[in-house]
Amino acid sequence: MKWICSVVIFGVLACTLMPAQSTGKSRAKPVSQTQDPSASDHELNIRAYIELLRTDVRKSKSQIVGRVMQFDADQAASFWPIYREFETDLTTIGDRTLGLVKKYSDNYDQMTGEVADQLATELLTIEQQRNDLKKQYYQRFKQALDPITAARFLQVENQLERVIDLQIASELPVIQSSRGEAQ
């Protein structure tokens, strides 16, 4: 079991950190860098980082899930179509998370109690939606495969989710209290 956890954590970290290192080869500019010429360098960096993170994680996540789940041919035929639907639905929730991060970044320097409350409430809603989605797909995996395989998927998904959440959180500064706001 320790081996599986190590593979998951190492795989996600390697796949998400490697693109940040310079390889000497030029990369195509992310689409977001060409969309808004008035965007600041900071905003462009955030958008580029998020796009790169999403792309690399999406590519490597399926590989990690496949390695850890260790499917036979029949299990794989049942699992992967459902998993692709899950990832599509999860992307919609991920888009909301990106919007939340952007709103946090836009309001960080002039944070008010009202905005902080909106951000916190939205975060809790997003987390609930993500859990509801995992419940829904757990039932589908359990029906298509078996409870143990479905639980293993949930375990791997949660591990990957935590690593990704930690990576995003580590890039965001902690909200500061305002002297004028009630605490």
TORNUGU-562931 format. One record per residue (C-alpha): residue number from 1; chain; x, y, z. Coordinates in steps of 0.001 Angstrom, whole numbers, plus 524288, in hexadecimal, padded with zeros to 5 digits. Layout:
BEGIN
{NUM,'A',{X,Y,Z}}
...
END
This chain:
BEGIN
{1,'A',{80000,80000,80000}}
{2,'A',{80B27,80956,802F9}}
{3,'A',{81047,80684,7F554}}
{4,'A',{80362,80AC8,7EF27}}
{5,'A',{8031C,81774,7F6F1}}
{6,'A',{8113E,81A2E,7F352}}
{7,'A',{80E8E,817C4,7E4E7}}
{8,'A',{802B3,820BB,7E514}}
{9,'A',{80967,82BD6,7EC34}}
{10,'A',{8162A,82AB3,7E4AE}}
{11,'A',{80F1B,8299E,7D7AD}}
{12,'A',{806AC,83595,7D9C4}}
{13,'A',{811D7,83DB9,7DEFD}}
{14,'A',{81B04,839A1,7D41B}}
{15,'A',{81103,83C2F,7C98E}}
{16,'A',{80D09,84965,7CECF}}
{17,'A',{81A5D,84E71,7D2BE}}
{18,'A',{8225F,84A12,7C704}}
{19,'A',{81BD7,8535B,7BD48}}
{20,'A',{81F75,85EC9,7C608}}
{21,'A',{82DD0,85BC4,7C415}}
{22,'A',{834B8,86102,7B831}}
{23,'A',{837E7,8568F,7AE3B}}
{24,'A',{83EB6,85F58,7A49D}}
{25,'A',{833F6,85CF7,79A9A}}
{26,'A',{82A94,867C2,79784}}
{27,'A',{81C5B,8658C,79ABB}}
{28,'A',{810D5,86AEB,7937B}}
{29,'A',{80A7A,87625,79AAE}}
{30,'A',{7FE58,87233,7A217}}
{31,'A',{7F1EF,8773F,79BC2}}
{32,'A',{7EF03,87FA5,7A7A4}}
{33,'A',{7FB29,887E3,7A56B}}
{34,'A',{7F5FE,88C7D,79863}}
{35,'A',{7E810,88F34,79CB1}}
{36,'A',{7E951,89BAC,7A497}}
{37,'A',{7F423,8A532,7A10A}}
{38,'A',{7F0A4,8ADF9,7ACA4}}
{39,'A',{7F2B9,8A32D,7B6A1}}
{40,'A',{7FE05,8A526,7BFF6}}
{41,'A',{809E0,89C2C,7BFD9}}
{42,'A',{80543,896BD,7CCDF}}
{43,'A',{7F7E2,89349,7C748}}
{44,'A',{7FE21,88D38,7BB48}}
{45,'A',{8072D,88523,7C3D8}}
{46,'A',{7FBCC,88059,7CC13}}
{47,'A',{7F3D4,87CC6,7C00E}}
{48,'A',{7FF5C,87602,7B99B}}
{49,'A',{80290,86E8E,7C610}}
{50,'A',{7F484,86A16,7C7D5}}
{51,'A',{7F346,86602,7B996}}
{52,'A',{80005,85E87,7BA2A}}
{53,'A',{7FC57,85818,7C6F6}}
{54,'A',{7EF12,853F5,7C1BD}}
{55,'A',{7F4A4,84E8A,7B529}}
{56,'A',{7FFA3,846F3,7BB93}}
{57,'A',{7F748,841C1,7C6A1}}
{58,'A',{7EC8D,83D91,7BD57}}
{59,'A',{7F651,83623,7B4FA}}
{60,'A',{7FD5B,82FAB,7C03A}}
{61,'A',{7F198,82D5F,7C8ED}}
{62,'A',{7EC03,822DA,7C007}}
{63,'A',{7F92A,81C22,7BF86}}
{64,'A',{7FA63,81C4B,7CE4A}}
{65,'A',{7EC7B,8176C,7D028}}
{66,'A',{7EEE3,80C68,7C672}}
{67,'A',{7FB76,8082C,7CD24}}
{68,'A',{7F5CF,8084E,7DAB4}}
{69,'A',{7E8D4,8020D,7D71F}}
{70,'A',{7EF80,7F6CF,7CFD1}}
{71,'A',{7E3E5,7F30B,7C747}}
{72,'A',{7E253,7E6E3,7BF3C}}
{73,'A',{7DC92,7E8AE,7B18A}}
{74,'A',{7CE5B,7E709,7B5CD}}
{75,'A',{7CFAC,7F06A,7C133}}
{76,'A',{7D66C,7FA79,7B89B}}
{77,'A',{7CB82,7F991,7AE82}}
{78,'A',{7C18B,7FCA6,7B921}}
{79,'A',{7C981,806C8,7C093}}
{80,'A',{7CF3F,81017,7B67B}}
{81,'A',{7C2BB,814E9,7AFDF}}
{82,'A',{7BCF9,81843,7BD2B}}
{83,'A',{7C9C5,81E6D,7C17E}}
{84,'A',{7CA07,82744,7B56F}}
{85,'A',{7BC50,82BFC,7B8D7}}
{86,'A',{7C0B2,82E4B,7C6D5}}
{87,'A',{7CC58,83668,7C251}}
{88,'A',{7C391,83E74,7B955}}
{89,'A',{7BA3B,84153,7C491}}
{90,'A',{7C597,8440F,7CDB2}}
{91,'A',{7CB0F,84DF9,7C3FE}}
{92,'A',{7BEBB,85617,7C593}}
{93,'A',{7C110,8569F,7D43B}}
{94,'A',{7CF64,859A0,7D199}}
{95,'A',{7CB33,86553,7C97B}}
{96,'A',{7C3CE,86A83,7D539}}
{97,'A',{7CFF0,868A0,7DD92}}
{98,'A',{7D7F5,8705A,7D3C6}}
{99,'A',{7CDE4,87B38,7D436}}
{100,'A',{7CEAD,87B35,7E2FA}}
{101,'A',{7DD85,87C15,7E2BA}}
{102,'A',{7DCB1,88764,7D92D}}
{103,'A',{7D2BD,88E86,7E1A5}}
{104,'A',{7DB75,88C5F,7ED8B}}
{105,'A',{7E739,89187,7E632}}
{106,'A',{7DFBD,89D4C,7E114}}
{107,'A',{7DAEF,8A0E7,7EEAC}}
{108,'A',{7E6A2,89CF5,7F6E8}}
{109,'A',{7EC2D,8AAA8,7F915}}
{110,'A',{7DF0E,8B0D0,7FC59}}
{111,'A',{7D82E,8A551,802D2}}
{112,'A',{7CB9F,8A86D,809E4}}
{113,'A',{7C3C2,8A030,81332}}
{114,'A',{7B902,89F0E,80913}}
{115,'A',{7C233,89A19,7FE70}}
{116,'A',{7C8F2,890CB,807EE}}
{117,'A',{7BBAA,88B45,80BAB}}
{118,'A',{7B7F2,8899C,7FD4B}}
{119,'A',{7C4C7,882B8,7FA81}}
{120,'A',{7C389,879A1,80629}}
{121,'A',{7B567,87656,802FB}}
{122,'A',{7B8CE,8739C,7F4C6}}
{123,'A',{7C43F,86B04,7F8E5}}
{124,'A',{7BB61,862EC,801A6}}
{125,'A',{7B165,861B5,7F6B3}}
{126,'A',{7BBE2,85D36,7ED26}}
{127,'A',{7C112,8532B,7F6C6}}
{128,'A',{7B343,84E0C,7F8FF}}
{129,'A',{7B0F9,84CFF,7EA59}}
{130,'A',{7BDB2,845AE,7E8B9}}
{131,'A',{7B9E1,83C24,7F36E}}
{132,'A',{7AC41,83A8B,7EDA4}}
{133,'A',{7B263,83790,7E072}}
{134,'A',{7BB5F,82D65,7E670}}
{135,'A',{7AFA5,8271C,7ED4B}}
{136,'A',{7A841,8267C,7E07F}}
{137,'A',{7B399,8205D,7D937}}
{138,'A',{7B6F9,8173B,7E462}}
{139,'A',{7A96E,81157,7E298}}
{140,'A',{7AB96,80FF6,7D3FF}}
{141,'A',{7B8EF,80992,7D5C8}}
{142,'A',{7B374,8008E,7E040}}
{143,'A',{7A889,7FC4E,7D72E}}
{144,'A',{7B15A,7FA9B,7CB41}}
{145,'A',{7BC71,7F3D8,7D2A2}}
{146,'A',{7BB94,7F0A3,7E125}}
{147,'A',{7BBFF,7F7E4,7EE38}}
{148,'A',{7CA7D,7F557,7F097}}
{149,'A',{7CE98,7FAA3,7E35E}}
{150,'A',{7C575,80641,7E4F4}}
{151,'A',{7CB0C,8090B,7F275}}
{152,'A',{7D8DD,807FD,7ED09}}
{153,'A',{7D568,811ED,7E28A}}
{154,'A',{7D016,81AFC,7ED00}}
{155,'A',{7DC78,81956,7F502}}
{156,'A',{7E565,81C55,7E973}}
{157,'A',{7DCEE,827D5,7E52E}}
{158,'A',{7DD54,82D7D,7F2F1}}
{159,'A',{7EC1E,82C0E,7F3AB}}
{160,'A',{7EDF7,832E0,7E6A1}}
{161,'A',{7E41E,83D4B,7EA5C}}
{162,'A',{7EB75,84044,7F6FD}}
{163,'A',{7F875,84196,7EFF5}}
{164,'A',{7F28C,84AC2,7E5D7}}
{165,'A',{7EB68,852A7,7F04F}}
{166,'A',{7F7FD,853D9,7F81F}}
{167,'A',{7FF43,85868,7EC23}}
{168,'A',{7F51E,862EE,7E952}}
{169,'A',{7F454,8670F,7F79A}}
{170,'A',{8030D,86840,7F898}}
{171,'A',{802B5,87286,7EDD8}}
{172,'A',{7F88E,87AFA,7F4AB}}
{173,'A',{7FC12,883FB,7FFDF}}
{174,'A',{7F40E,88292,80C47}}
{175,'A',{7E977,88CD2,80D90}}
{176,'A',{7ED61,897F9,8166D}}
{177,'A',{7E476,89E21,82065}}
{178,'A',{7E049,8AC0A,81E0E}}
{179,'A',{7E0C8,8B5C5,8292B}}
{180,'A',{7D406,8BBFF,824EF}}
{181,'A',{7CC63,8AF4D,823D7}}
{182,'A',{7C5BC,8A837,82EFA}}
{183,'A',{7CCCB,89BB6,83238}}
END
